[in-house]
Amino acid sequence: MNAVQILAPGKVEYDSVPSLPLKSGEVKISVICSAICGSDLKNIKNPVQTNMIPGHEFSGFISELSEEARDHFIIGERVTAFPMISCMKCDSCLEKRFRDCNHKLSMGFHIPGSLATEVNVDHRFVISLDKDISFEQGALLEHLSCGYRLTQEIIQADVLKNSKILVIGDGPIALGDLQFLKNAKFENVYVIGKHKRRLEFALELGATQTFDLNDYKELILQEEHIFDICIVAAPADEVLNQMIPFLREGCILYPQTRINDSTTLKSIENGIFKLGRAFAYAFDDFYRVMEKIIKKEIESDKLISSRISLENFTEKLPEIFIDKGKGKTIVYNANYDKYI
């Protein structure tokens, strides 16, 4: 098979590598396309392991089945996968909270990922695609599940629909959050970011107002905004720290990345702010997101800003680091055109 491999920090190579035999319970998936996640780029810069195939947001079709998987899938079935392969023994796994498993192995970080022509996955983590879901949409399901789960957590916290919600970050995670929040009828969603195209796109997706990092404090102060909910969708401790005066006492913080700012953490510890759960999604969320895409409640295709081929990935990588576009980059295999 062919694959991209991380050989050293910042160094990747596209080459032929040995095809891995199936283990008990696994299926082999011929990968059609993968979506690039910010965590993939971070892992390329500072890899968890070297000689590792990155990628974890993908779709394809089953090309080989182990004996144990034959009762669950068929050859040719269109699929994606939950990319955190858990122990299936702990309490978290038994409750299908696979992301909370302390023994999980993440595709692209600890075990081979999807930036390859094929990938082996434990069948218990494979998800069939609905017939009305395209391969590109299938590759976006993992990403979109983050926004779906966040919104469900906010709904379950009985947050009023007219509450002021602030999203810190303008990357694909933030833009996915925005779509799901608007779909759930939250009226006042504000976005802080640093990329002009993404902030313009946020307005297209229904953001009430956007703030550029260069002058966000002045604008917020002028308009006397006080926010009830704050979603931290990007590593931005300095921005979060500066937003503290504009967060209502009792404001719920939803971190989709780790918060390290000591002032913010102290405010949470002292009960000034509440901490919501957002750094997770559930296995069944993939199916809920598919339903919303099919009903056209979520326009996943809008999130795609560019497409490149797997064999050109290493050549295009410097450009991806410099200009991430307004949304997601899709990496497709040579036979991709046959399936769209």
C-alpha positions in Angstrom: 0.0 0.0 0.0 1.0 3.7 -0.2 1.0 6.0 2.7 2.2 9.2 4.2 4.5 8.6 7.2 5.9 11.0 9.9 9.6 10.2 9.9 10.8 13.0 12.3 9.3 16.3 13.7 8.1 18.2 10.7 9.3 15.6 8.2 6.8 13.5 6.3 7.3 11.1 3.3 4.9 9.5 0.8 6.0 6.0 -0.2 5.1 2.4 -0.5 4.9 0.6 2.8 4.0 -3.0 3.7 0.3 -3.8 3.9 -0.6 -5.0 7.4 -2.3 -8.3 7.9 -5.7 -8.3 9.6 -5.8 -9.1 13.3 -8.7 -10.9 14.9 -11.8 -8.8 14.6 -10.4 -6.2 12.2 -11.6 -5.1 8.8 -9.5 -3.6 6.1 -10.8 -0.3 4.7 -9.7 1.1 1.3 -9.5 4.8 2.1 -11.2 7.1 -0.3 -10.6 10.4 1.4 -9.4 11.9 4.7 -10.0 15.3 6.2 -7.0 17.1 7.8 -7.5 18.0 11.5 -5.5 20.6 13.3 -4.3 17.8 15.6 -2.8 16.0 12.6 -0.7 19.1 11.8 0.4 19.4 15.5 1.3 15.8 15.5 3.4 16.2 12.3 5.3 19.1 14.0 5.7 17.2 17.3 4.9 13.6 16.7 3.7 11.2 19.5 5.5 8.5 17.5 7.7 8.5 14.4 7.3 6.3 11.4 3.6 6.8 12.0 0.8 7.2 9.4 -1.2 10.2 10.5 -4.9 10.9 9.9 -8.1 9.9 11.7 -11.0 11.7 9.9 -11.8 9.5 6.8 -14.1 7.3 4.8 -13.8 4.4 2.4 -15.1 0.9 1.8 -14.4 -2.5 3.3 -12.0 -4.5 1.1 -11.2 -7.4 3.5 -12.8 -9.0 6.6 -11.4 -11.0 9.4 -13.5 -14.1 10.3 -14.8 -12.4 13.4 -16.1 -9.4 11.5 -18.0 -11.3 8.8 -21.3 -11.2 10.8 -21.2 -7.4 11.0 -20.0 -6.1 7.7 -19.7 -7.0 4.0 -17.1 -6.4 1.4 -17.7 -3.2 -0.4 -19.6 -1.6 2.5 -19.1 2.2 2.7 -17.8 3.2 6.2 -16.0 5.5 8.5 -14.6 4.8 12.0 -14.6 6.1 15.5 -10.9 6.8 15.7 -10.1 6.0 19.3 -9.7 2.3 19.7 -10.5 1.5 23.3 -10.0 -1.4 25.7 -13.7 -2.4 25.6 -13.3 -3.7 29.2 -13.4 -0.6 31.5 -16.6 1.1 32.8 -16.2 3.9 30.2 -16.1 1.4 27.3 -19.0 -0.6 28.6 -21.0 2.6 28.6 -19.7 3.4 25.0 -17.8 6.4 26.3 -14.8 5.4 24.3 -13.1 8.7 24.5 -12.9 8.4 28.3 -11.1 5.1 28.2 -7.6 5.5 29.8 -6.2 2.7 27.6 -7.4 4.0 24.2 -5.1 4.1 21.2 -5.8 7.0 18.8 -5.6 6.4 15.0 -2.8 8.4 13.5 -1.0 9.0 16.8 -0.6 5.5 18.5 -1.7 3.2 15.7 -1.6 3.7 11.8 -4.0 6.3 10.5 -5.9 7.1 7.4 -3.4 9.0 5.2 -2.9 5.8 3.3 -4.6 3.8 0.6 -5.8 1.4 3.3 -6.2 1.1 7.0 -7.1 -1.8 9.4 -9.7 -1.0 12.1 -11.3 -3.1 14.8 -14.8 -3.8 13.5 -16.4 -2.6 16.8 -15.3 0.9 15.9 -16.4 0.9 12.3 -19.5 2.9 11.3 -21.6 2.3 8.2 -22.4 5.3 6.1 -26.0 6.0 5.1 -26.6 5.6 1.4 -27.3 9.3 1.2 -24.0 10.3 2.7 -21.1 11.0 0.3 -17.5 9.9 1.0 -16.5 13.5 1.7 -19.4 13.9 4.2 -18.3 10.6 5.8 -14.8 11.9 6.3 -16.3 15.0 8.1 -18.4 13.1 10.5 -15.8 12.8 13.3 -15.1 16.5 13.1 -18.8 17.5 13.1 -19.5 15.2 16.0 -17.5 17.6 18.2 -19.9 20.4 17.4 -23.0 18.2 17.8 -21.9 16.9 21.2 -21.0 20.4 22.4 -24.4 21.7 21.5 -26.1 18.8 23.2 -24.2 19.5 26.4 -25.3 23.2 26.2 -28.9 22.1 25.6 -28.8 19.7 28.6 -27.5 22.6 30.8 -30.9 24.3 30.1 -29.2 27.3 28.5 -31.7 29.9 27.3 -31.9 30.2 23.5 -31.3 34.0 23.7 -28.2 33.6 25.9 -25.1 35.3 24.6 -22.6 32.7 23.5 -19.0 33.5 22.7 -16.8 31.2 20.6 -13.1 31.8 20.9 -11.5 30.6 17.7 -12.4 30.6 14.0 -11.1 27.2 12.9 -13.1 24.3 11.6 -14.0 23.2 15.1 -15.5 26.7 15.9 -17.2 26.8 12.5 -18.8 23.4 13.1 -19.9 24.5 16.6 -21.5 27.5 15.0 -23.6 25.4 12.5 -24.9 23.2 15.3 -25.6 26.1 17.7 -27.6 27.9 15.0 -29.4 24.6 14.0 -30.4 24.3 17.7 -31.9 27.9 17.5 -29.4 29.7 19.7 -29.9 33.3 18.7 -26.8 35.1 19.8 -23.5 33.5 18.8 -20.3 35.6 18.6 -17.0 34.6 17.3 -13.4 35.8 18.0 -10.8 34.9 15.4 -7.8 36.1 13.4 -8.5 34.9 9.9 -10.5 37.4 7.8 -11.9 34.7 5.4 -13.0 32.5 8.3 -14.7 35.4 10.1 -16.6 36.3 7.0 -17.6 32.6 6.6 -18.8 32.6 10.3 -21.1 35.4 9.4 -22.4 33.4 6.4 -23.1 30.5 8.8 -25.2 32.8 11.0 -22.8 34.3 13.6 -24.4 37.4 15.2 -21.1 39.3 15.1 -17.4 38.5 14.7 -14.5 40.1 16.4 -11.0 40.3 15.0 -8.1 39.6 17.4 -6.6 43.0 16.7 -9.5 45.0 18.2 -11.9 42.6 19.9 -11.7 44.1 23.4 -12.4 47.6 22.2 -15.5 46.4 20.2 -16.8 44.3 23.0 -16.4 47.1 25.5 -18.0 49.6 23.2 -21.1 47.4 22.7 -21.2 46.4 26.4 -21.4 42.7 25.7 -21.5 40.3 28.6 -21.5 36.6 27.7 -23.4 33.8 29.4 -21.5 30.9 27.7 -17.9 30.8 26.5 -16.7 28.1 24.1 -12.9 27.7 23.9 -12.5 26.2 20.4 -8.8 27.0 20.0 -5.7 27.2 22.3 -6.1 30.9 23.3 -5.3 31.3 27.0 -4.3 34.9 26.6 -7.6 35.8 24.8 -9.6 33.9 27.4 -7.8 35.7 30.2 -8.6 39.1 28.7 -12.3 38.1 28.2 -12.8 37.4 31.9 -14.3 40.9 32.6 -16.9 40.2 29.9 -18.0 36.8 31.2 -21.1 36.9 33.5 -20.6 35.4 37.0 -21.8 31.8 36.6 -20.8 31.8 32.9 -20.3 28.2 31.7 -16.9 27.5 30.0 -16.9 24.7 27.5 -13.2 23.8 26.6 -12.7 22.0 23.3 -9.0 22.4 24.0 -7.1 22.4 27.3 -7.3 25.6 29.5 -4.0 26.4 31.1 -4.5 30.0 32.1 -4.1 30.2 35.9 -6.5 33.1 36.4 -9.3 31.3 34.5 -8.6 28.0 36.4 -8.8 29.8 39.7 -12.1 31.5 38.7 -13.5 28.0 38.0 -12.1 26.6 41.3 -13.6 29.5 43.2 -17.0 29.0 41.6 -17.1 32.2 39.6 -17.4 30.3 36.4 -18.7 26.8 35.8 -17.0 24.2 33.7 -19.0 22.4 31.1 -18.1 19.1 29.3 -17.2 19.6 25.7 -13.9 17.8 25.0 -15.6 14.6 23.9 -18.1 13.0 21.6 -20.0 9.7 21.6 -20.0 6.8 19.2 -23.7 7.3 18.4 -23.1 11.0 17.6 -21.9 9.9 14.2 -25.3 8.6 13.4 -27.1 11.8 14.7 -24.8 13.9 12.6 -25.5 11.8 9.5 -29.3 12.4 10.1 -28.8 16.1 10.2 -26.7 16.1 7.0 -29.3 14.1 5.2 -32.0 16.5 6.3 -29.8 19.4 5.2 -29.9 20.9 8.6 -26.1 20.9 8.5 -24.3 22.0 5.3 -21.1 19.9 5.7 -19.9 20.6 2.2 -19.5 24.3 3.0 -16.7 23.4 5.4 -14.5 22.0 2.6 -12.1 24.7 1.4 -9.6 22.6 -0.7 -8.9 19.1 -2.1 -5.5 17.6 -2.7 -4.3 14.1 -3.6 -2.6 11.7 -1.2 0.5 11.5 -3.4 0.8 15.3 -3.4 0.3 15.6 0.4 4.0 16.1 1.3 4.4 18.7 -1.5 1.3 20.6 -0.4 2.0 20.4 3.4 4.0 23.6 3.7 1.1 25.5 2.1 -1.4 23.9 4.5 0.6 25.0 7.5 0.7 28.6 6.1 -2.8 28.9 4.8 -5.4 26.6 6.3 -8.2 28.1 4.2 -11.6 28.8 5.6 -12.3 25.2 6.4 -11.2 21.6 5.9 -8.7 20.2 3.4 -9.7 16.9 2.0 -7.0 14.4 0.9 -8.2 11.9 -1.7 -6.7 8.8 -3.2 -6.1 8.3 -6.9 -9.3 6.3 -7.4 -11.4 8.9 -5.7 -13.1 10.1 -8.8 -14.8 6.7 -9.3 -16.8 7.2 -6.1 -18.2 10.7 -6.4 
